[in-house]
Amino acid sequence: MQASTSPLIFLVAGEPSGDEIGGRLMAALRTLTGEEVRFAGVGGEAMAAEGLESLFPIEELSVMGLVEVLPRALSIMRRMSETAGAIRRLSPDAVVTIDAPAFANGVWRRLGRVDAPLIHYVAPTVWAWRPGRARKLARKIDHLLVLLPFEPPYFEAEGLDCTFVGHPGLEAEIETGEGLAFRARHGIGSGPVIGLLPGSRRMEISRLMPVFADAIRRIAAAEPGIRIVVPAVPAHTDTIRHAVARWPEPVTVIGDRRQRHAAMAACDVALAASGSVTLDLALAGVPMIVAYRMNPLTLSIVRRMVRIRYFTIVNLILDRPAIPEFLQEKCTGGRLAEAALRLLRDTQARRAQREAAATALETLRPEGKSPSVRAAEAILDVLRRRSGARSEQGAFR
């Protein structure tokens, strides 16, 4: 890498949550380098807004589950090979894969030896699955950026350089009154508002929306006058609009990611798929009920491997069920409705969940710099160490 040349960083995000992380990371890298940085790779809408031209739409990769991925396995493997080929052709200064460990692993295996550091952002949950995965990861990559403060020891014990950066979801700016302004813009009065967040993958949505519909029917029967708000992933907005078209309750579907946090803040209670969106809801101070369903065969395999009691990040950190979780056979409209009605009617229950979420979030908020800036600094530090003293005087001022 020449000191006078802007570094080229190849980014790979395989799902919408990784795309959001990637967009923030790109913005931080541009700021720290004075815009002296170039990007290539795979990403979505957030990364496109920062100037990335994706090799292909990341929606092709948004599949979750050991069984669910099988029908699309050949297509996904072709995309792995295409991504690895682009990396070899472009010879970037660094390769940064973001979350989506299965896709990232497929790319690494197809890459072979490359003259660029391999950096992974968002650690695989080895503490939830098999600790041996930390050893395997240490053999494949050069540096790991982790979101949770208790993760570094798992990887450093295997000799993998690791940086705790904090959770980039904490960077969302949710101002006081943003939810009220959203209600006003969309003609939503002061009555109860239920948020629905059925996931970012088509399979998640297809499994959860019928359950959510049943729950809403029951909630509406007990609490007439409710409104529904659905902050949808842009790629699946039309699917969700079609699913709610005949609901008798008023439903506001938002596909603009710039309104996403305001839409959440407008809600009194939310029904949400297990995943990173629960962190967004916690930041917005929205009490929630977490739901998830997967293929029964996938579940039977997962239950043999999983080592944790909870799936929601707040519950994981606190090691207690501060947020109700309804998974698989417990994920029914009746149970979700009962839990939602309790939160709607019980001020103390809502307050207790907000306080628990705030306590958990503090552990993910490193002092000083934002998580994305910390991640960008770690990446640039890896590049400095690779390029030597001359680069430190040049491109990375």
N, C-alpha and C positions, 0 to 999 in steps of 0.2 A: 504493500500500500504506500503510495507516494504522499508525502506530507502536504503537497499542494492540491491534492485531489480530495473532493468531498467524499467521505466514506459512504459506501453502499451497504445498507442493512436489509437483509432479506427476512421478512416477517411472515409467519404462518399462523393464522387464526382459523380454527375449524368450526366455530359456532358463534352465535350472537354475543354471548357474554365475553368471549375472548376478543371479539371485534371491538367491543366497548373498551376493554383494557388496552387493546392495540392502538385505538384512536388516541387515548390519553397518553400512551407511551410515545407515539409519534410526535405529538404536540410538545411534550417535554424534551425530546431529543432535538427537535428543531430549535427550541428556545436555548438550550444549553450550548448548541453548536453555532448559534447565530445564523440559522438556516443553512449551514454548510453540511448538509446530510442528504442522502438520496435513499429512496425506498423502493423495494420491489417485493412481490410475494402474493399472498392469498389473504383476503380480508373481506369485510362487508361494508355496510353503509358508513359506520363511524370512521373506519380507516380510509374509505374513499374520500370522506370530507377532509381528511388530512393529506390527500394527494396520492393515495395508493391506487394503482390500476391492477385489480385482482386478476390473477391468471384464469380464474373461473369463479362462478357464484358459490359462496360458502354454504348456501342452502343445500347443495348436493351432499354435504358432509354431515348435516345436522341429524344424525341418527343415533339413538341411545339404546343400549340393551344388547346382550350377547346374541339373542335370537333375532331381534329386529334388524340387525345389520346384515344378516346373511343374504337377503334378496338383492342387496345393493353392493355386495362385497367386491365383485369384479369392477364395477364402476369406481368405487372408492380406491381400490388398488391401482387402477389406471391413473387416478388423480395423484396418488402418492408418487408414482413413477414420473408423472409430468412435473410435479413440484421438485423432485430430486434432480431431474434433468435441467430444469430452469436454474437451479442453484449451481450446478456444475458449469452451465453455459455462461452465467453472469459473473461467476467468481466473486461473490460479495465479500465484504470485509468481516461480516458477522452474520450468523443465521440465528434468528430468535423465533422459536416456536412458542405459542401461547396456548396453555391449557390443552384440551383435546389430546390427551396422551397417546391414545391408540393411533390416531392419524400421525402425530409427531413421530412416534416410534417407527411407523411404516416408512416415513420419509428418511429417518436416520439410517435405517437398514439398507435402503436403496442408494444412499449417498456414497457409501464407502468412505475412503479417506479424502478429506478436503482441507485446503489450506485456509480455514476460517474457523474461529471458535464457534462451537455450538452452545447456545444459551437457551435454557427453557424457563418460561415464566409461568408460574402457578404449579406448585409441586403436586405430583401424584399423591393421593392420600394413602401413603404406605402405612400410616398409623391406623387406618381403617381396614386395610386389606392385609397383604402379606409384607412384612418388613423386608423380606428378601428382595423386593423390587427396588429398594434404595441402592443395593449393591449393583444390580443390573444397570440402573440409571447412571451410576457413577462411572461405569465402563463406557458409556455412550456419549456423554456430554461433558462440557468443560466448566459450566457454571450454571447455578440454579437460583432463581429468584422466587422466594416463598412469601406467602401472604399471612401465615399464622406464626405467632412468636414461638410456639413449641416445636416447630418443624425442623429448624437447622440441625439439632443434634442427630436426628435420624440419618441425615445425609453426610454431615461432616465426619461421622464415625466411619464412613466408607471412603473418606478421602476426597469427597466432592466439595469444591468451593461453593459456598452458599451465602446468600444475602437475604436477610429479612427486610422486606420493603414496606410491609403493611398492605392493607386491602385497598386497591384503587377505587372500589365502589364508595369509599368514604369521601371521595372528592366531589360527589354530587352536591350541588348547591340547591338546597330546598329552603327557600326563604319563608319566613312567617307570613301568612296570608296568601301564599301561592295557591293553596287548595281552594280558598274562598274565591279568588280571582278566576280560577278554572270553573267553579260552579257558576259564577256570574256569566262567563263567556258562553257557557253551554245551556243556560236557562235552567240550571238545577237549583232548586230551592233549599231550604234548611232541613228538610227531612232526611232520614237515614240513607246513606249511600253505601252500597256493597261493591267492592272492587273484585274483579275476577282476573286472575293471571294464570291461564292454563298451560303455560310453558312456551318454549321457543322452537320446539320441534313439532312437525306435523303429527307424529305418532302420539306424543304427549297430549296434544290438543284433541285428537280423535278419541282418546281414552277418557280424558277428564271433562270435556264439555258436557256430555250427557249426565254425568254425575253432578256437575255444577248446576245444570238446568233443573234437575230434580231438587237440589238443595234450595235454589232460588224460589221454586214453586212453593216449597214448604215455608220458607222465610216470609214470602209475600202473603201467604195465608194467615200467618201469625202477626205480621207487621205490615198492614196495607199502606201503600204510599211510598214504598222503597224505590230508589233509583239504582241502576246498575251502571258501572263504569268499567270498561275493559281496555287497559293500556296494552295494545297488541304489538307483537313484533311485526314490522312493516311487511315482511314477506308473507305473513299469514293473515293479514287484515281482512282480505276478502273472504277467506275461509270462515273466520269468526263472524263476520257480518252475516254471512249466509246461515250460520248455525243459530244466530239469535233473531233472525228476521221475523219469526212468528211468535216470539215470546210476548206475552201480554204486558209485561213490565217495561217501562221506558229504559232503553239501553243506549249508552253513548260509547261507541267504539273509537278509540284513538290510535291511528297508525303512525303518527308523527312522533319520532323518538324525542324531539325537542320538547314535547308536551308530556312526556312519560312521567316525570317526577311530579309535575303539577297534578296530573290525573290521579296518581297514587295519594298525594297529599289531600285530595278532595274526598277521600273515602273515610268512612267511620270504621269499617271492618273489611278485611280482604280474605278471599279464598285463593290460595296460591299453590302452584306446583312447587315441589321441593326443588331448590336450586338457588342460583345467585340472586334471583329476584327477591328472596326473603330478606337479604341484606338491604336492598333498596327500600323495602317496606319498613324495616326497622329504622332506617335513617329518617324516613318520612314520619315516624312516630305512629304508624298505622298498626293497630292490633290485627293479628292474622291467625288463620287456621291453615295448616300445611297439609296438602294431599298429594298422593302419588299412586299410580298404577302402572305395572309393567307386565310383560308377557309372563305367564305362570312358570314356564320353563326357565326363563331368565332369572326369575325370583328364586327358584329352587337352587340354582347354581350360586346366586349371590348370597343366599342365607348360609351356605356352607363356607363361604370365604370371608364374610364381613366380620369385623371385630369391634363394632361400635353399637351403642344402644340407640343413638339418635342420628337424624339425618339433617336437621336444620342447624345452620351454623351457630345461632344463638344458643341452642340447647347443647350442642357439642362443646362449646366453650364453657358454659356454666355447669355442664354435666347434670342437667336436670331438665324436665319437660316444661320449661317456661312457656313455650309455644306449643299448642296442641298439634300433634301429628297423627294423620290418619292414612296409613299405607295399606295398599293391596285390598284384602278382604274387609278391612275396617274403613276403607274409603267408600262410603255410601252417602247418598243424598241426605238420608235421615240423620246420620251422625254429624255431618258437616253443618246442617241446618241447626241442630241442637246447640252445637258449639258456637255458631255465629250468633244465635239469638241470645245466648248467655252473655257474650261480649257486648252486644248491642244494649242489653238491659242492665248490665252490671258495671257501673262506673269504676268500682274498685278493681275489678278484673282487668279492665282496660288499662288502668294506671299501673297495676302490677306488671303487666306484660311490657309496657313502655319502659318502666324502670329496669326490668331485667335485660331488655334489649340494649339500653344505654350502657349498662354495666359491661355487657359482653363486647359492645362496639369499642369501648375504650381500650381493650386489649389489642385491638387491630389497628390502633391509631398511633404510629410512632411519633415521637416528639420532633418538632421542627419541620422538615421538608415533607411535601406530599409524597404518597407512595409512588406515583408515576415519576416524579423527579428522582426519587431514590433509585428506582429501577433504571432510569435513563443514565444516571451517574454510574451505576454498577456496570452497565453495558459499555459505556465510554471508557471506564477504568480497565475493563478487559481488553479493549482495543488499544489503549495506551501501552499496556504491558506487552501486548503482542507486537506493536509497531516500534517500540523503543523510544529513546529520548528525543529523536528528531520529530516524531509525530506530536510529542507533548508540546513542542515549541510551535508546531504548525497548525494542523487542522483542528486540534482539540484545545484551543486557547481557553 
